[in-house]
């Protein structure tokens, strides 16, 4: 029998306390070197890391007893996970600047948007001031310029304020007409070109981020609704875990499908602690029932069988359980073609044993009503089912098997022996019949072959008789030719002389005899 997680944890805690008393607080366990034959210990987790893992597991047990279990996924789908101690986190986020800007909150995103434009205006304003100072255009309007051919680089730009305004007018292409670049400074024309290109890049990035943030499918999940509680009840004699899901929009999701996972700590047989281990909860993936047509609210059912992680939980054990069921709904948004995902979770305290969902959500008001009305005020409504058993699905299956075995009539040993003997005799008789059939088939085949050979021999005898008759007629009609052929035939009978074989018409290649030789032989 396998030990439970609590028993393994207690044994592990006793072992850690014994090791800590033996070696002190900061001394590493010398037994780790025993894993290596050369005395060099491998890179195993030290005592403090293992102790931290055990402490985290014990904290979850305390929170469970206090009914203050921290959620991994909140009811609105936000994952309560924070990434800490990540090396080069800023550089990694900066490498994917576009995604980082989209993930920012709106207040930070708008601040970055405004700051990007103001900084670019300010930097190019400084550049224009430097150009004016290098050409001697600062405060040129307050001085009396005697040279009639002298021109400033930028008309009416003789201070930083004027330079900043000219930078804003250039980058936003406002162009009030009071300030403009002249031909006196070619490098000023180059700066205008550079500022125009930078302005286009800033517009493309920032406006693209704002549009992507507005149109991202994450907001579509806000209109997908999950039931507040989940229930466990019997359907067709089987225990089922059920929850309800609905879509409050008239536009529907394409290829909507669901997944469910049960997440809880796990202690292996070797004493390894897995703080968050996910067990898959089958929603009839093989039959395609996990793909739903989400037009009206649906009750999603997970059958609690031998492969279910809820197979051994009872109604009383569910109150003290330490797990979280995460449900994920995915689909393609009709308007944009992007995939959206909605999430929620259920703690053991939110799973109602022996309850069902109310079925009065979808109804017709009258006979003339052409549309179904969906009352979302009853979306979370459940009602108790008192006849639901309080034991686990495993116990229920064991009781059904026991009842099935008791309902079968007790068999007499003599009757069983008689049935066995009859079975053996029946099988022996079948073997004999098969052998007789095989012998009969072989006899039939043999008889057919004999008949075929007999008919062929009769045909050959008739052909030889006809040949004899034709030879006798020829002898009577041509006596001289017959006498000559007989003399030739005597010559052929000498096997030492091969020259006579050709005269008799014998072919040495195929062994056939000519008609003349046949006549002589006859």
C-alpha angles and dihedrals in degrees: 000000000000118000120243124245092255093053092048091048093051091050090048092050092050090050092050092049091051092049092047092052091049100049106025131235103300103023116106120231109265092204090076089078089063089075089069125062094211094053094252111124117225124235097281125160109272125235095263094054091049091046089051090053092050091047091053090051092049090050090056089052091053092048089049092055090049093048089239100118112165112235123235091200121025123223091261092052101259113143111228095215126125123193113220137173093027113159117233092001094157093051091049092051092045091052088062096041096156094056090043091055091049092050092053120102117259095255092053092042093053090046091054090045093054094040093053092058097041093049092049091050091048095048094049089045088059089049091053091049090052091050091050092048092049091052094042096247097132110120091346091148091064091054125074106243109205097183108089093196095055116112130180121234091243123021115241094004109120103131141039092260091055090045092053092049091049089051091053092047092049097047096044093038091231097139108186090185099239097097128044141153117258132207093251093088117043091182089059089060089053090053090053090054092048093049092051092053092047090050091054091050093050091048093050095049100041098040089045091053092050093048093047091048091052096044100041113124094234090090090056088069089066089075094051110093130204126192117260093232136029123218139210118211141136124277119184090345095308129106112246135188108218139183134167129239131184144170118225095195125090090222109079137217121252120225093003112186137166137222130187132193133185110216122195140136117278133197116201126217089259092056097257113150117218104189096196116025119169121216117196116238110208114229094185094281092164093057094042096243091128087072107079138191098227103198097116130020112288132199109226115210130203114190112224103224136141092292094051120100088222093059096107100037120111129195091260094043091052091068092059096038123125109213143097127218113215118199121197125193118192131182145144118265111238096218101046105020091231124133117249129193130203123191139188138159141215126212121204089258089059095053111091114208116215097015136116136199120258112256097206095091096100117046145139120246096209143348091263093051110112097192134059116239120221115205107203091183086079094042093106096034116125134174131204125255106205095189093063110116116244096215127088128274089249091057090046092055091047091052092049092051091048092049091048091052092049093048092059113092117251111255123229114235091224092052090049090051091048091050090049093051091048090050092052092047091048091052092048091050090051090053091051092050090050091051091049090049091050091050091048091051092050091050091051091051091048092051092050091052092049091050091050092051092047093051091049092051091051090052091052092048092053092050092051092048091054090051092052091051093052091050093053091050090051092052092053093048098045111027095167093054090048093053091049092050091051091054090050090049091056089055090053092056089073103091095192095066110070094180091076093057091070091051093055092054097247114153111216094201102059102018095236124145123223121238092254092058090047089055092050091049091050 
